[in-house]
Amino acid sequence: MSDPVERYLSSHSMEELARLYPEVRDPPPEDTFEIAIVLAGAVSAGAYTAGVMDFLTETLDAWYAARQDPAADVPRHHVRVRMACGSSAGGMNGAILASAARYDFPHVRINTGAGDQAANPFYRAWVKQVDIRPLLDTRDMDTGKPEAVLNCALLDTIAAGIIGFAGKPADPRRRAWLDDPFRLSLTVSNLRGVPYSVSFRGSQGIHHDMAMHADSVSFEVPVFAAPVEAPPDTLGLPLDKAAPEWRLLQESALATGAFPLALKPRALYRDTGQYFFRDIAIVDNVAVYSRTIDERRWDFLNVDGGMMDNEPFEMGRVYLAGSKGHNPREGDAANRAVIMIDPFPDTPKDGPGAFTSLLEIAGSILDAFKTQARFKHDDLALMQDNIVYSRFIIAPDRGKEGRGKKLQVASGGLGAFFGFFAEAIRRHDYLLGRANCQSFLRNWFTLPENNKLMAGAWNAHIQRRDTYAQNEDYRGTHEYQIIPLVGAVRQREVQEPWTATAFKGYEELRTLIENRVDRLYKAAVAHLGWGAKLYLKLGWKFEVRKMLLDKVRDAVDAAAKELRDDP
């Protein structure tokens, strides 16, 4: 048993461990609805997720501000966002929520001025700052080997700005919808792996050894209250953002978004005691935990969390319900829900049904590994339910304009990297996220009137109940908004027109792309022997360089054409 585990078990009772790691979590109060937000991987469509988060924050703030007036005709039930978990770009948006949780900031609509745009942490990071041009800069190779296909210095700057965000302190009463502290969990693909060993009877000392690469890091984020002791598998963040724990969150946000090869992998570390408590259970008043690593500290290199778990839905569900619990699914009983924000809720592409070529088979093998790693067997049982009130999704919907179109977000081309090519593309998706969140809260995130929340504290003093009724009554029952639209957020969000000509094609970036490719090649061959250098230089000069740049050009121009053809 490692020292961290010994120390923790010696100072905490079994009752406390059972409370921190419940098999079945106690239900919330009857006047409260609990939420876990799942932020799926998105690459540059993180701008869409950012828009959703911006509108969701604004709506909850507006409702909780209005209810401070005892005479206000607004619903009086409570909502608690208990946790957020995310992968890749979604995880980075979760880090923005954590950093901005105790601050007010302006929200961005179609007519919002430049000053307020810059003061919004979601908009600033995802629309104004991230862009392909600085990612193609070559100065990262001036002093050493390239760490990735793209220059990641810009991402370091953005991440530092996210963690350092500070605005006007928010009124705690307006942010009472956010658990304090709340849980933030980010998935990472741990390249080192976490070792596990299973004993078998049959031969002395024989074990079956395994390694877990689908990893995660979790934080307890204080909003207004002084920090409290976090569970042993979770890092508690202090109120002071200058503390080193916030730096670890910054690096974890970069790690979950480190798209393999394109962006550089990120090194993280954990006290190994955190791994011991990951799979804890209480059996006969004894703590049963995972025995894995003998070292005190585990250092590991990471790439994009979405490679292993792009939609960490189960993480949010278990946090709400407990390891063996479930969230009530029926409309009259629902009191918790997972909301997943997913810019690409697409069906995985079919693999080959017959032999094609070795190159295509190699690509299909990689696709199969990735798809299988993301497959969630336990969720299959839920497919049998036609109507479930414990899980919801916000996904891109361009309305009538987008019906039958291939692209629902403008950033969907080039493997979802295309949003990095033009600010107008990211802005379109951000405002679409706001509009889709408004539609979701108005029409879909609802409960029937026979639910205890709706029949009790929700409508006890409401005169204008139709104000908060579902507009599209597709379930055939009278339903009401769980998060009511109050005040200015009731005004319909105006979307940006489709950005068909936001980026014209490869020629806009030819010089930057060719310079980057040439520098990557020089760095790759710099340490080879003279014979290998000569051979590669000849191939590069007469064939490889042109073939590679032609493929890049064709892919970029195809994405630009797709944008033009899909208005």
C-alpha positions in Angstrom: 0.0 0.0 0.0 1.4 3.4 -1.0 2.1 6.1 1.6 -0.7 8.5 0.2 -3.3 5.7 0.6 -2.1 4.8 4.2 -2.3 8.5 5.2 -5.7 8.9 3.8 -7.2 5.7 5.2 -5.8 6.4 8.6 -7.4 9.8 8.9 -10.8 9.2 7.3 -13.6 6.9 8.3 -15.4 4.4 6.1 -18.5 6.5 6.4 -16.6 9.5 4.9 -15.2 7.3 2.1 -18.7 6.0 1.4 -20.0 9.6 1.2 -17.2 10.6 -1.2 -17.6 7.5 -3.4 -21.3 6.6 -3.1 -22.6 3.5 -4.9 -26.0 5.2 -5.0 -26.1 9.0 -4.4 -28.9 10.5 -2.4 -31.6 12.2 -4.5 -31.5 16.0 -4.6 -34.1 18.0 -2.6 -37.6 18.0 -4.2 -37.2 21.6 -5.4 -33.9 21.0 -7.1 -32.8 19.6 -10.5 -29.2 18.5 -10.8 -27.2 18.7 -14.0 -23.9 17.3 -15.3 -22.5 19.0 -18.5 -20.6 16.8 -20.9 -18.5 18.7 -23.4 -17.6 16.5 -26.4 -14.5 16.8 -28.5 -14.8 19.3 -31.3 -11.5 20.6 -32.7 -12.2 24.1 -34.1 -15.9 23.6 -33.5 -15.1 24.3 -29.9 -16.4 27.8 -31.0 -19.8 26.2 -31.2 -19.5 24.7 -27.7 -18.3 28.0 -26.4 -21.4 29.8 -27.8 -23.6 27.2 -26.0 -21.8 27.8 -22.7 -22.0 31.5 -23.1 -25.8 31.5 -23.5 -26.3 28.9 -20.8 -24.3 31.0 -18.3 -26.2 34.1 -19.3 -29.6 32.4 -18.9 -28.9 31.0 -15.5 -27.5 34.3 -14.3 -30.6 36.2 -15.6 -33.0 33.8 -13.9 -31.2 33.8 -10.5 -30.9 37.6 -10.7 -34.7 38.0 -11.3 -35.6 35.7 -8.4 -33.9 38.0 -6.0 -37.1 40.2 -6.3 -39.7 38.4 -4.1 -42.4 39.9 -6.3 -41.0 38.7 -9.6 -43.2 36.3 -11.5 -40.5 33.7 -12.1 -40.1 30.0 -11.3 -38.6 29.4 -7.8 -37.2 25.9 -8.1 -33.4 25.4 -8.1 -31.0 24.1 -10.7 -27.5 22.9 -9.7 -24.8 22.3 -12.2 -22.8 19.8 -10.2 -20.0 19.0 -12.6 -18.6 19.5 -16.1 -16.5 16.9 -17.9 -15.0 17.2 -21.3 -12.7 16.0 -24.0 -10.4 17.9 -26.3 -12.0 21.2 -27.3 -14.9 20.5 -24.9 -12.5 20.0 -22.0 -10.9 23.4 -22.9 -14.3 25.0 -22.6 -14.7 23.3 -19.3 -11.5 25.0 -18.1 -12.9 28.4 -19.2 -16.0 27.7 -17.1 -13.8 26.9 -14.1 -11.6 30.0 -14.5 -14.6 32.3 -15.0 -16.9 30.8 -12.5 -16.7 33.6 -9.9 -16.6 36.5 -12.4 -19.2 38.4 -14.3 -18.5 39.0 -18.0 -20.4 40.4 -21.0 -22.1 38.1 -23.4 -21.8 38.1 -27.1 -24.7 38.5 -29.5 -24.6 39.4 -33.2 -24.4 43.2 -32.5 -22.0 43.1 -29.5 -19.1 45.5 -29.7 -15.4 44.7 -29.9 -14.7 45.6 -26.3 -17.3 43.2 -24.9 -16.2 40.5 -27.3 -12.7 40.7 -25.9 -14.0 40.7 -22.3 -15.9 37.4 -22.8 -13.5 34.5 -22.1 -15.3 32.0 -24.3 -15.5 34.4 -27.3 -12.0 35.7 -26.9 -10.3 32.3 -26.8 -12.4 30.5 -29.4 -13.2 33.3 -32.0 -10.7 36.1 -31.6 -7.5 34.3 -30.6 -7.1 30.8 -32.1 -6.1 30.9 -35.8 -4.2 28.9 -38.3 -1.7 31.6 -39.2 0.3 31.7 -35.9 0.0 27.9 -35.8 2.0 27.9 -39.1 4.7 30.1 -37.7 8.2 28.4 -37.9 10.0 30.1 -35.0 9.3 27.1 -32.7 12.0 25.2 -34.8 14.7 27.9 -34.4 16.2 26.3 -31.2 15.3 22.6 -31.4 13.4 19.7 -32.9 9.7 20.3 -33.8 7.3 18.9 -31.2 4.3 18.9 -33.6 3.2 19.6 -37.1 1.9 23.0 -35.9 3.5 25.7 -33.7 1.7 25.5 -30.4 3.1 28.7 -28.8 -0.3 30.4 -29.4 -2.1 27.7 -27.5 0.2 28.2 -24.5 -0.7 31.9 -24.6 -4.4 31.3 -24.9 -4.4 28.8 -22.0 -2.5 31.1 -19.7 -5.0 33.9 -20.5 -7.9 31.5 -19.7 -6.5 30.6 -16.3 -5.6 34.2 -15.6 -9.1 35.5 -16.5 -10.5 38.0 -14.0 -13.5 40.2 -14.3 -15.9 41.9 -12.0 -16.7 39.5 -9.1 -20.1 37.9 -9.6 -22.9 38.1 -7.0 -22.9 34.7 -5.2 -26.7 34.7 -5.3 -26.6 34.9 -9.1 -24.2 32.0 -9.4 -26.0 29.8 -6.8 -26.9 27.5 -9.7 -23.3 26.3 -9.8 -22.2 23.8 -7.2 -19.5 25.2 -4.9 -17.1 23.6 -5.3 -18.0 21.9 -8.6 -16.2 19.0 -10.2 -14.3 19.4 -13.5 -13.0 16.3 -15.1 -10.9 16.3 -18.3 -10.1 13.1 -20.3 -6.6 12.5 -21.6 -5.0 9.8 -23.6 -2.2 8.7 -21.4 0.7 7.5 -23.6 2.6 6.0 -20.8 -0.4 4.1 -19.4 -1.3 3.2 -15.9 -0.3 -0.4 -15.0 -2.8 -2.8 -13.5 -2.2 -6.4 -12.5 -4.7 -9.3 -12.0 -3.7 -12.4 -10.1 -4.6 -15.9 -11.3 -4.5 -19.1 -9.5 -2.6 -21.9 -11.2 1.0 -21.0 -11.0 3.1 -19.2 -8.4 3.3 -15.5 -8.9 1.5 -15.4 -12.3 -0.3 -12.2 -13.1 -2.1 -10.8 -16.0 -0.7 -7.3 -16.6 -2.6 -4.5 -18.3 -2.3 -0.8 -18.9 -5.0 1.8 -18.9 -4.5 4.6 -21.4 -8.0 6.2 -21.3 -7.1 8.5 -18.4 -8.6 11.6 -16.8 -7.7 14.3 -14.4 -10.3 15.8 -12.0 -10.4 19.1 -10.1 -12.7 20.5 -7.4 -13.3 24.1 -8.4 -14.1 26.6 -5.6 -16.5 29.3 -6.8 -17.0 31.6 -3.8 -16.4 29.4 -0.8 -13.0 28.8 0.8 -11.4 25.6 -0.5 -12.4 22.4 1.1 -10.6 19.1 1.1 -11.1 17.3 -2.2 -11.6 13.5 -2.5 -8.3 11.7 -2.8 -8.5 11.1 -6.5 -9.2 14.8 -7.2 -7.1 17.9 -7.0 -8.7 20.8 -5.0 -8.0 24.2 -6.5 -7.4 27.1 -4.2 -9.1 30.5 -4.7 -5.7 32.0 -5.5 -5.1 31.4 -9.2 -1.4 32.0 -8.8 -1.2 28.7 -7.0 0.6 25.8 -8.8 -2.6 23.8 -8.8 -4.1 26.2 -11.4 -1.0 25.7 -13.6 -1.8 22.0 -13.6 -5.3 22.7 -14.8 -3.8 24.9 -17.5 -1.6 22.0 -18.7 -4.4 19.5 -18.4 -6.6 21.7 -20.6 -3.8 21.7 -23.2 -3.3 18.0 -22.8 -7.0 17.1 -23.4 -6.8 19.2 -26.6 -3.5 17.9 -27.9 -4.7 16.5 -31.3 -2.2 13.7 -32.1 0.8 14.9 -34.1 -0.8 18.1 -35.2 -0.4 19.6 -31.7 2.4 18.8 -29.3 1.8 16.2 -26.5 1.7 17.5 -23.0 3.4 16.1 -19.8 1.3 15.8 -16.6 1.9 14.2 -13.3 -0.2 12.8 -10.5 0.2 11.7 -6.9 -0.2 7.9 -7.4 -2.6 7.9 -4.5 -5.1 9.4 -6.8 -5.0 6.3 -9.0 -5.5 4.0 -6.0 -8.9 5.6 -5.2 -10.2 5.7 -8.8 -12.0 2.4 -8.5 -12.8 2.4 -4.7 -15.6 0.5 -3.2 -16.7 -0.1 0.4 -17.2 -3.8 1.1 -18.1 -5.0 4.7 -16.8 -1.7 6.0 -13.4 -2.1 4.4 -12.1 0.1 1.6 -11.3 -1.9 -1.5 -9.1 0.2 -3.9 -7.0 -0.3 -7.0 -3.4 -1.3 -6.4 -1.4 -0.1 -9.3 1.9 1.8 -9.0 4.6 1.6 -6.4 6.1 5.1 -7.3 5.0 8.1 -5.3 4.5 10.3 -8.4 3.5 9.2 -11.9 4.7 11.3 -14.8 3.0 10.7 -18.1 2.8 12.1 -21.6 -0.6 12.8 -23.1 -2.4 13.5 -26.4 -6.0 14.4 -27.2 -8.5 13.0 -24.7 -10.9 12.5 -27.5 -8.8 9.8 -29.0 -9.9 7.4 -26.2 -13.2 9.0 -24.9 -14.6 11.8 -27.0 -18.0 12.0 -25.3 -17.4 11.2 -21.6 -21.2 10.8 -21.0 -20.7 8.0 -18.4 -18.4 10.1 -16.3 -21.2 12.7 -15.9 -23.9 10.1 -15.3 -22.0 8.3 -12.6 -21.1 11.5 -10.8 -24.8 12.3 -10.5 -26.1 8.9 -9.7 -23.2 7.0 -8.0 -21.2 4.0 -9.2 -24.2 1.7 -9.1 -27.1 4.1 -9.2 -29.1 5.5 -12.0 -30.9 8.7 -12.7 -34.7 8.4 -13.0 -35.6 8.4 -16.6 -39.4 8.8 -16.4 -40.9 12.2 -16.9 -42.8 12.3 -13.6 -39.7 11.2 -11.6 -36.7 12.8 -13.3 -34.6 14.9 -10.9 -31.2 14.8 -12.6 -29.9 14.9 -16.1 -26.7 14.8 -18.2 -26.6 17.5 -20.9 -24.1 16.7 -23.7 -22.9 19.4 -26.0 -21.7 17.7 -29.1 -20.9 19.6 -32.4 -20.5 16.3 -34.2 -23.0 13.6 -33.1 -22.3 11.7 -36.3 -22.5 8.0 -37.1 -19.0 6.5 -37.5 -18.1 5.8 -41.1 -18.4 2.2 -42.3 -15.2 0.2 -42.6 -14.4 -1.9 -45.6 -16.5 -5.0 -46.3 -13.9 -6.5 -48.6 -10.2 -6.1 -49.4 -9.3 -2.9 -51.1 -5.6 -2.0 -50.7 -3.0 -2.2 -48.0 -3.0 1.6 -47.5 -6.8 1.7 -47.1 -6.7 -1.3 -44.8 -4.1 0.4 -42.6 -6.3 3.5 -42.3 -9.3 1.3 -41.5 -7.3 -0.4 -38.7 -6.6 3.0 -37.1 -10.2 4.0 -37.5 -11.3 0.7 -35.8 -9.0 1.2 -32.8 -10.3 4.8 -32.3 -14.0 3.9 -32.8 -13.7 0.8 -30.5 -12.0 2.9 -27.8 -14.9 5.3 -27.8 -17.6 2.5 -27.8 -19.8 2.6 -24.7 -21.4 -0.8 -24.2 -23.3 0.2 -21.0 -25.2 2.9 -22.9 -26.8 0.4 -25.3 -29.5 -0.5 -22.8 -30.7 3.1 -22.9 -31.4 2.8 -26.6 -34.5 0.8 -25.7 -36.2 3.9 -24.2 -38.0 6.2 -26.6 -38.4 9.0 -24.1 -35.8 9.5 -21.4 -35.7 12.6 -19.3 -32.2 12.0 -17.8 -30.1 12.6 -20.8 -30.2 15.5 -23.3 -28.1 16.7 -26.2 -27.4 20.1 -27.7 -26.1 19.6 -31.3 -25.8 22.0 -34.3 -29.1 22.7 -36.1 -29.1 25.5 -38.8 -32.9 25.2 -39.0 -34.6 25.3 -42.5 -31.4 26.8 -44.0 -29.5 23.7 -43.1 -32.0 21.0 -43.8 -30.4 18.3 -46.0 -27.0 20.0 -45.9 -23.8 18.1 -45.1 -22.4 20.8 -42.9 -24.3 22.0 -39.8 -21.3 23.9 -38.4 -19.1 26.0 -40.7 -16.0 24.6 -39.1 -16.8 21.0 -40.0 -14.5 20.7 -43.0 -10.9 19.4 -43.1 -11.5 17.0 -40.2 -13.1 19.8 -38.1 -9.9 21.9 -38.4 -11.4 24.3 -40.9 -12.7 26.8 -38.3 -9.1 27.7 -37.6 -8.8 29.2 -41.1 -11.1 32.2 -40.7 -12.5 34.2 -37.8 -15.8 34.5 -39.7 -16.2 30.7 -39.6 -15.7 30.5 -35.8 -18.0 33.5 -35.2 -20.8 31.8 -37.2 -20.5 28.7 -35.2 -20.3 30.6 -31.9 -23.6 32.5 -32.6 -25.2 29.2 -33.8 -24.3 27.7 -30.5 -26.0 30.5 -28.6 -29.1 30.1 -30.9 -29.2 26.3 -30.5 -28.9 26.6 -26.7 -31.8 29.0 -26.6 -34.0 26.7 -28.7 -32.9 23.7 -26.5 -33.8 25.4 -23.2 -37.1 26.7 -24.6 -38.4 23.6 -26.4 -36.5 20.5 -25.3 -35.0 20.8 -21.8 -38.4 20.4 -20.2 -40.4 18.2 -17.7 -44.1 17.3 -17.8 -46.4 19.1 -15.4 -46.9 15.9 -13.3 -43.2 15.9 -12.3 -42.7 16.8 -8.6 -40.5 19.8 -9.6 -43.1 21.2 -11.9 -46.1 20.5 -9.7 -44.4 21.8 -6.5 -42.0 24.7 -6.0 -41.8 25.5 -9.7 -45.3 26.8 -10.3 -46.5 27.6 -6.8 -46.4 31.4 -7.4 -46.4 31.5 -11.2 -49.3 33.4 -12.8 -48.1 33.4 -16.5 -47.3 29.7 -16.7 -47.5 29.8 -20.5 -44.5 32.0 -20.6 -42.4 28.9 -19.6 -44.3 26.3 -21.5 -42.7 24.2 -24.2 -43.4 25.7 -27.6 -43.1 22.5 -29.5 -45.2 20.0 -27.6 -43.9 16.9 -29.5 -44.4 14.5 -26.5 -48.1 15.1 -26.4 -48.0 16.4 -22.8 -47.9 19.8 -21.2 -44.3 20.5 -20.3 -42.3 23.4 -18.7 -38.8 24.7 -18.9 -36.3 23.4 -16.4 -34.1 26.4 -16.9 -36.6 29.2 -17.7 -35.8 31.9 -20.2 -36.2 35.2 -18.2 -35.8 38.7 -19.4 -33.5 39.6 -22.3 -32.6 36.0 -23.1 -36.2 35.4 -24.3 -35.5 37.6 -27.3 -34.7 35.3 -30.2 -31.0 34.9 -30.9 -30.0 36.2 -34.4 -27.7 33.9 -36.3 -24.8 35.0 -38.5 -25.4 34.3 -42.3 -23.7 31.3 -43.7 -20.0 32.1 -44.2 -19.7 30.7 -47.7 -16.7 32.8 -48.8 -15.0 33.3 -45.4 -11.9 31.5 -46.7 -11.3 31.3 -50.4 -8.7 28.6 -50.6 -5.1 27.4 -50.4 -3.6 30.4 -52.1 -4.4 32.5 -49.0 -1.9 30.5 -47.0 0.4 29.1 -49.6 3.6 30.9 -48.3 2.9 30.0 -44.7 2.2 26.4 -45.4 5.2 25.8 -47.7 7.5 27.5 -45.3 6.2 25.3 -42.4 6.5 22.1 -44.5 10.1 23.0 -45.6 11.2 23.7 -42.0 9.6 20.5 -40.8 11.5 18.5 -43.4 14.9 20.2 -42.6 14.4 19.5 -38.9 13.5 15.9 -39.6 16.6 15.1 -41.6 19.0 17.3 -39.6 20.4 14.5 -37.4 20.6 11.8 -40.2 23.9 10.6 -41.7 25.1 12.1 -45.0 24.0 9.1 -47.1 20.4 9.2 -45.8 20.3 13.0 -46.1 21.4 12.8 -49.8 18.8 10.1 -50.6 16.0 12.0 -48.9 17.0 15.3 -50.3 16.8 14.0 -53.9 13.4 12.4 -53.2 12.2 15.5 -51.5 13.3 17.9 -54.2 12.0 15.9 -57.2 8.8 14.2 -55.9 7.9 14.0 -52.2 7.6 17.8 -51.5 5.3 18.4 -54.5 3.2 15.3 -53.7 2.7 16.4 -50.1 1.9 20.0 -50.9 -0.5 18.9 -53.6 -2.4 16.8 -51.1 -2.5 19.7 -48.6 -3.7 22.0 -51.3 -6.4 19.6 -52.5 -7.7 19.0 -48.9 -7.8 22.8 -48.1 -9.5 23.7 -51.4 -12.0 20.8 -51.0 -12.9 22.2 -47.5 -13.3 25.7 -49.0 -15.5 24.4 -51.8 -17.6 22.4 -49.4 -18.2 25.6 -47.5 -19.2 27.4 -50.6 -21.5 24.6 -51.9 -23.4 24.1 -48.6 -25.1 27.4 -47.9 
